[in-house]
Amino acid sequence: MPPSDPFGEVPALPVAVLLGVVVMVVQLVFLFRGGRFSWPRAALAAAIAVYAAGIFANTVFPIFLHPVPHEEPWAPALALIPFHDYEVGDALTNVVVFVPLGVLIPLLMRRPSWWKVLLGAAAVSLAIELLQLAAQRLFSGGHVADVNDLIWNTVGGVVGFVVLVLLCRVPMLSAVLQRFRWHATEGVPGLSGRSDPSRERVR
């Protein structure tokens, strides 16, 4: 009787859960070692861990341990021409998927800014595309590494940051979000990271 899974598909859920646990533990270590642990910050760490696991599972998998051998030389599935043969729905999906990243990254930063979030989102998206290339090469992964994904993911990160800044303009929401920030300090208005001007005049 032939095996039920001749290609040896790796289940995504166990790997994603393991990744999420590792990300969570690493963040907790940083919080405890820096003396910054609090339950809201732990909740932020949990959100980041779940987000990382979900993104990994949905962008890298499926992968196969026993892919079909190819007689022709391996050529990576790459899309390197921006805005060419790319659906509007795919662009919107990539933007929406990275909006949470644009909200989460600034909460980890001491002095968040739009360009730091842009670079962070671009770095995460680039890492995903490189993982997709590696999965193609080693495990016959089913995803195409696409420069358009990189572009629209980065846009989504910046959109998320804009959403966060707008939320911080509401005093009640700003006070709540300050509790989640890893480097929150008294007198920091919103996410600007600047000191209270009245305190500066007293010095």
Residue, then its C-alpha position, 0 to 999 in steps of 0.5 A: m500500500p503506498p504511503s498516504d503522504p509520499f512527499g513527506e509534507v511537514p505539518a505547519l501547526p507544530v512548527a508554528v507553535l514551536l516558533g511562537v513559544v521560542v519568540m515568546v520566551v526570548q521576549l520574556v527573557f528580555l523583559f525580566r533581564g531589563g526589569r521591565f516585566s509587566w502583564p500588559r507588556a507580557a500580553l504584547a509579547a504574546a501578541i507578537a509571538v502569535y503573529a510571528a507564528g501565523i505569518f510563518a505558517n502562512t508564508v513559508f508552508p507548505i514544505f515537503l521533505h521528499p519533493v519530486p526530483h527535477e531533471e532540469p536545473w533548479a531555477p527559483a520562482l522569482a517575480l522581480i518586476p514591480f507592479h507587473d502581473y499583480e492583482v489588486g486583491d493580493a496587494l490589499t491582502n499584503v497591506v492588511v496582513f502587515v498592518p498589525l506589524g506596524v502597530l506592534i513594532p513601535l510599542l517595542m521602540r524607545r523612540p518610534s518613528w515612521w521610517k524605523v517602522l518602514l525599515g522594520a516592516a521591509a526587513v521582516s518582509l525581506a526575511i519572508e521572501l528569502l525563506q520562501l526561496a530557501a523553501q523552494r530550493l530545499f523542500s519544493g515550497g509552494h510560494v513565489a518570492d515576489v518583490n511586490d509582496l515586499i513593497w505592499n507588506t512595507v506599505g502595510g507596516v507604515v499604514g499600521f503605524v499611522v493607525l497607531v499614531l491616530l489612536c494615540r491622539v485619543p487621550m484615553l487610548s493613549a494612556v492604555l497604549q502607554r502601559f504596553r510600551w516596553h520603554a514607556t516613560e512618564g511625560v511621553p506624549g503619544l509615541s513621539g518619544r519626546s520629553d515633556p516641554s514643561r520638564e525641560r524648562v524646569r531643568 
